[in-house]
Structure formats: C-alpha cells, structure tokens
Amino acid sequence: MILSIHLISWLWLLIMVIAGLTRHSVKATNRYLILGRLGYLLLIISGVYLSTKTFGAAWGLTILKGLLGIGTIGLIEIAFARKQESRLSPQLITLLVAGLVLTVACGFGLHYLLAGHLF
C-alpha cells in the first residue's frame, strides 16, 4: 500500500513538473509548483516509511535512493525558480531528467534486490 502511494506520488510529481515547466504564465507555473509540493509531502512521508523497511537489508542503496530523491526534489525547486525568472536553461532540464532517471532506477533496483522481481 505504501509503495503504491510512493509510486503514485512520483507520477503525480512528474506530471505537475512537466505541466508547470511548460506553462508560459508565471501564475500558472506557480499553481503547478504548489500542486507539486503536495506530491513532495506524500513522497517524503512514504519514503521515510519505506526506508525504515529496507535499511536493514540494503542500507547503502537505501541511503543513495534517499539522497537522489532529495537531490531531485531540489533540482525541481531550482527549475521552478528559474522558470519564474525566465532563466530556465536546457542544461538544468537535462540535469533534472538525469536525476529523475537515476532516482527511479535506484528505486527499482532496491525493490528488485529485496523482492526479487520488478512488479
């Protein structure tokens, strides 16, 4: 159940980030930023709970996943700030996508390591 909430929260956040960063109006961008922050709240709560379950078996990968997740959230915040200032660069978008891909890959790797299957 908690894993489902975590995955749905990541999907929600991804949709809000894409929608927010593609808007032309600062007001519309702010709406998606606030909606994305609701996703952060669920992600952090579910992530902390899931880390308590995985830390004993794979502490290194759990710490890496947590750091990547926090870093990705930080990059999202920076991207929204730059978007509001009209200074969003392709390099930042590339870094954000790379952070997201690494976080998701690490999460699936952690699940595979502990459960023995991806889904």
C-alpha atoms as an extended CHARMM CRD file, in Angstrom:
* protein
*
       119  EXT
         1         1  MET       CA              0.0000000000        0.0000000000        0.0000000000  PROA      1               0.0000000000
         2         2  ILE       CA              2.7230000000        2.4860000000        0.9790000000  PROA      2               0.0000000000
         3         3  LEU       CA              4.7730000000        1.5340000000       -2.0890000000  PROA      3               0.0000000000
         4         4  SER       CA              1.7480000000        2.2810000000       -4.2770000000  PROA      4               0.0000000000
         5         5  ILE       CA              1.3410000000        5.6900000000       -2.6130000000  PROA      5               0.0000000000
         6         6  HSD       CA              5.0370000000        6.3760000000       -3.1970000000  PROA      6               0.0000000000
         7         7  LEU       CA              4.8530000000        5.4430000000       -6.8860000000  PROA      7               0.0000000000
         8         8  ILE       CA              1.6370000000        7.3980000000       -7.4680000000  PROA      8               0.0000000000
         9         9  SER       CA              3.1900000000       10.4100000000       -5.7400000000  PROA      9               0.0000000000
        10        10  TRP       CA              6.1990000000       10.2560000000       -8.0960000000  PROA      10              0.0000000000
        11        11  LEU       CA              3.8560000000       10.0310000000      -11.0720000000  PROA      11              0.0000000000
        12        12  TRP       CA              1.8280000000       12.9850000000       -9.7400000000  PROA      12              0.0000000000
        13        13  LEU       CA              5.0080000000       14.9950000000       -9.2130000000  PROA      13              0.0000000000
        14        14  LEU       CA              6.2790000000       14.1760000000      -12.7010000000  PROA      14              0.0000000000
        15        15  ILE       CA              3.0160000000       15.3470000000      -14.2700000000  PROA      15              0.0000000000
        16        16  MET       CA              2.9900000000       18.5570000000      -12.2080000000  PROA      16              0.0000000000
        17        17  VAL       CA              6.6210000000       19.3290000000      -13.0960000000  PROA      17              0.0000000000
        18        18  ILE       CA              6.0990000000       18.7810000000      -16.8090000000  PROA      18              0.0000000000
        19        19  ALA       CA              2.8870000000       20.8150000000      -16.7820000000  PROA      19              0.0000000000
        20        20  GLY       CA              4.4170000000       23.5930000000      -14.6850000000  PROA      20              0.0000000000
        21        21  LEU       CA              7.6420000000       23.9610000000      -16.6140000000  PROA      21              0.0000000000
        22        22  THR       CA              5.8540000000       24.0890000000      -19.9690000000  PROA      22              0.0000000000
        23        23  ARG       CA              3.4940000000       26.9450000000      -18.9880000000  PROA      23              0.0000000000
        24        24  HSD       CA              4.1480000000       30.4240000000      -20.3010000000  PROA      24              0.0000000000
        25        25  SER       CA              2.4200000000       32.2660000000      -17.4680000000  PROA      25              0.0000000000
        26        26  VAL       CA              4.1660000000       32.6760000000      -14.1030000000  PROA      26              0.0000000000
        27        27  LYS       CA              0.7820000000       32.4230000000      -12.3700000000  PROA      27              0.0000000000
        28        28  ALA       CA              0.0740000000       29.0330000000      -13.9830000000  PROA      28              0.0000000000
        29        29  THR       CA              3.5980000000       27.8650000000      -13.1630000000  PROA      29              0.0000000000
        30        30  ASN       CA              3.0260000000       28.7540000000       -9.5000000000  PROA      30              0.0000000000
        31        31  ARG       CA             -0.1590000000       26.6710000000       -9.3970000000  PROA      31              0.0000000000
        32        32  TYR       CA              1.6930000000       23.5930000000      -10.5900000000  PROA      32              0.0000000000
        33        33  LEU       CA              4.5310000000       24.2820000000       -8.1660000000  PROA      33              0.0000000000
        34        34  ILE       CA              2.1020000000       24.2530000000       -5.2430000000  PROA      34              0.0000000000
        35        35  LEU       CA              0.4180000000       21.0780000000       -6.5120000000  PROA      35              0.0000000000
        36        36  GLY       CA              3.8410000000       19.5000000000       -6.9320000000  PROA      36              0.0000000000
        37        37  ARG       CA              4.7220000000       20.3570000000       -3.3520000000  PROA      37              0.0000000000
        38        38  LEU       CA              1.7370000000       18.3030000000       -2.2140000000  PROA      38              0.0000000000
        39        39  GLY       CA              3.4060000000       15.4070000000       -4.0060000000  PROA      39              0.0000000000
        40        40  TYR       CA              6.6350000000       16.1090000000       -2.0860000000  PROA      40              0.0000000000
        41        41  LEU       CA              4.7750000000       15.7700000000        1.1780000000  PROA      41              0.0000000000
        42        42  LEU       CA              3.4620000000       12.3220000000        0.2920000000  PROA      42              0.0000000000
        43        43  LEU       CA              6.8250000000       11.3150000000       -1.1580000000  PROA      43              0.0000000000
        44        44  ILE       CA              8.7520000000       12.2540000000        1.9320000000  PROA      44              0.0000000000
        45        45  ILE       CA              6.3160000000       10.5510000000        4.3090000000  PROA      45              0.0000000000
        46        46  SER       CA              6.0890000000        7.3510000000        2.2730000000  PROA      46              0.0000000000
        47        47  GLY       CA              9.8250000000        7.4260000000        1.5190000000  PROA      47              0.0000000000
        48        48  VAL       CA             10.7890000000        7.6120000000        5.1720000000  PROA      48              0.0000000000
        49        49  TYR       CA              8.4410000000        4.7280000000        5.9800000000  PROA      49              0.0000000000
        50        50  LEU       CA              9.7980000000        2.6100000000        3.1220000000  PROA      50              0.0000000000
        51        51  SER       CA             13.3960000000        3.3710000000        4.1190000000  PROA      51              0.0000000000
        52        52  THR       CA             12.7630000000        2.0040000000        7.5960000000  PROA      52              0.0000000000
        53        53  LYS       CA             11.7170000000       -1.2660000000        5.9610000000  PROA      53              0.0000000000
        54        54  THR       CA             14.6710000000       -1.5100000000        3.5530000000  PROA      54              0.0000000000
        55        55  PHE       CA             17.5130000000       -0.0260000000        5.5960000000  PROA      55              0.0000000000
        56        56  GLY       CA             18.4470000000       -3.2680000000        7.3760000000  PROA      56              0.0000000000
        57        57  ALA       CA             18.7710000000       -5.3130000000        4.2020000000  PROA      57              0.0000000000
        58        58  ALA       CA             20.3120000000       -2.7410000000        1.8310000000  PROA      58              0.0000000000
        59        59  TRP       CA             21.4430000000        0.2860000000        3.7990000000  PROA      59              0.0000000000
        60        60  GLY       CA             23.8000000000        1.6490000000        1.1390000000  PROA      60              0.0000000000
        61        61  LEU       CA             21.2540000000        1.5800000000       -1.6500000000  PROA      61              0.0000000000
        62        62  THR       CA             18.5900000000        2.9820000000        0.6780000000  PROA      62              0.0000000000
        63        63  ILE       CA             20.7950000000        5.9510000000        1.5880000000  PROA      63              0.0000000000
        64        64  LEU       CA             21.6930000000        6.5070000000       -2.0790000000  PROA      64              0.0000000000
        65        65  LYS       CA             17.9990000000        6.4350000000       -3.0630000000  PROA      65              0.0000000000
        66        66  GLY       CA             17.1420000000        8.9200000000       -0.3110000000  PROA      66              0.0000000000
        67        67  LEU       CA             19.9140000000       11.2990000000       -1.3320000000  PROA      67              0.0000000000
        68        68  LEU       CA             18.9610000000       11.0460000000       -5.0080000000  PROA      68              0.0000000000
        69        69  GLY       CA             15.3040000000       11.6880000000       -4.1420000000  PROA      69              0.0000000000
        70        70  ILE       CA             16.1310000000       14.7630000000       -2.0650000000  PROA      70              0.0000000000
        71        71  GLY       CA             18.5010000000       15.9830000000       -4.7830000000  PROA      71              0.0000000000
        72        72  THR       CA             15.8400000000       15.5420000000       -7.4480000000  PROA      72              0.0000000000
        73        73  ILE       CA             13.3220000000       17.4910000000       -5.3810000000  PROA      73              0.0000000000
        74        74  GLY       CA             15.9490000000       20.2270000000       -5.0020000000  PROA      74              0.0000000000
        75        75  LEU       CA             16.5050000000       20.3240000000       -8.7550000000  PROA      75              0.0000000000
        76        76  ILE       CA             12.7550000000       20.6050000000       -9.3050000000  PROA      76              0.0000000000
        77        77  GLU       CA             12.6190000000       23.5890000000       -6.9520000000  PROA      77              0.0000000000
        78        78  ILE       CA             15.5530000000       25.2280000000       -8.7420000000  PROA      78              0.0000000000
        79        79  ALA       CA             13.9220000000       24.5990000000      -12.1330000000  PROA      79              0.0000000000
        80        80  PHE       CA             10.6820000000       26.2320000000      -10.9950000000  PROA      80              0.0000000000
        81        81  ALA       CA             12.5830000000       29.2130000000       -9.5690000000  PROA      81              0.0000000000
        82        82  ARG       CA             14.4760000000       29.6610000000      -12.8340000000  PROA      82              0.0000000000
        83        83  LYS       CA             11.2410000000       29.2850000000      -14.8140000000  PROA      83              0.0000000000
        84        84  GLN       CA              9.6620000000       32.0910000000      -12.7820000000  PROA      84              0.0000000000
        85        85  GLU       CA             12.6910000000       34.2790000000      -13.5450000000  PROA      85              0.0000000000
        86        86  SER       CA             12.5780000000       33.2520000000      -17.2370000000  PROA      86              0.0000000000
        87        87  ARG       CA             16.0930000000       31.8040000000      -16.9740000000  PROA      87              0.0000000000
        88        88  LEU       CA             15.3570000000       28.0830000000      -17.3370000000  PROA      88              0.0000000000
        89        89  SER       CA             18.2630000000       26.5060000000      -19.2180000000  PROA      89              0.0000000000
        90        90  PRO       CA             18.4060000000       23.2680000000      -21.2010000000  PROA      90              0.0000000000
        91        91  GLN       CA             21.3520000000       22.1590000000      -19.0400000000  PROA      91              0.0000000000
        92        92  LEU       CA             19.1930000000       22.3580000000      -15.9060000000  PROA      92              0.0000000000
        93        93  ILE       CA             16.4280000000       20.3740000000      -17.6000000000  PROA      93              0.0000000000
        94        94  THR       CA             18.9890000000       17.7390000000      -18.6160000000  PROA      94              0.0000000000
        95        95  LEU       CA             20.3070000000       17.5560000000      -15.0640000000  PROA      95              0.0000000000
        96        96  LEU       CA             16.7590000000       17.2690000000      -13.7270000000  PROA      96              0.0000000000
        97        97  VAL       CA             15.9020000000       14.4250000000      -16.1150000000  PROA      97              0.0000000000
        98        98  ALA       CA             19.1540000000       12.6460000000      -15.2430000000  PROA      98              0.0000000000
        99        99  GLY       CA             18.4030000000       12.9830000000      -11.5290000000  PROA      99              0.0000000000
       100       100  LEU       CA             14.9150000000       11.6370000000      -12.0470000000  PROA      100             0.0000000000
       101       101  VAL       CA             16.1350000000        8.6740000000      -14.1010000000  PROA      101             0.0000000000
       102       102  LEU       CA             18.8210000000        7.8180000000      -11.5280000000  PROA      102             0.0000000000
       103       103  THR       CA             16.3380000000        8.0480000000       -8.6600000000  PROA      103             0.0000000000
       104       104  VAL       CA             13.7970000000        5.8260000000      -10.4030000000  PROA      104             0.0000000000
       105       105  ALA       CA             16.4870000000        3.3150000000      -11.4320000000  PROA      105             0.0000000000
       106       106  CYS       CA             17.8150000000        3.1950000000       -7.8790000000  PROA      106             0.0000000000
       107       107  GLY       CA             14.2780000000        2.7060000000       -6.5240000000  PROA      107             0.0000000000
       108       108  PHE       CA             13.5240000000       -0.1380000000       -8.9000000000  PROA      108             0.0000000000
       109       109  GLY       CA             16.9430000000       -1.6420000000       -8.1630000000  PROA      109             0.0000000000
       110       110  LEU       CA             16.2220000000       -1.5150000000       -4.4530000000  PROA      110             0.0000000000
       111       111  HSD       CA             12.8360000000       -3.1510000000       -4.9690000000  PROA      111             0.0000000000
       112       112  TYR       CA             14.3250000000       -5.8230000000       -7.2050000000  PROA      112             0.0000000000
       113       113  LEU       CA             17.1190000000       -6.5340000000       -4.7350000000  PROA      113             0.0000000000
       114       114  LEU       CA             14.7060000000       -7.0250000000       -1.8510000000  PROA      114             0.0000000000
       115       115  ALA       CA             11.6560000000       -8.5190000000       -3.5690000000  PROA      115             0.0000000000
       116       116  GLY       CA             13.3140000000      -10.4750000000       -6.3630000000  PROA      116             0.0000000000
       117       117  HSD       CA             11.0240000000       -9.0220000000       -9.0380000000  PROA      117             0.0000000000
       118       118  LEU       CA             10.2780000000       -5.6110000000      -10.5050000000  PROA      118             0.0000000000
       119       119  PHE       CA              6.4870000000       -5.6260000000      -10.3820000000  PROA      119             0.0000000000
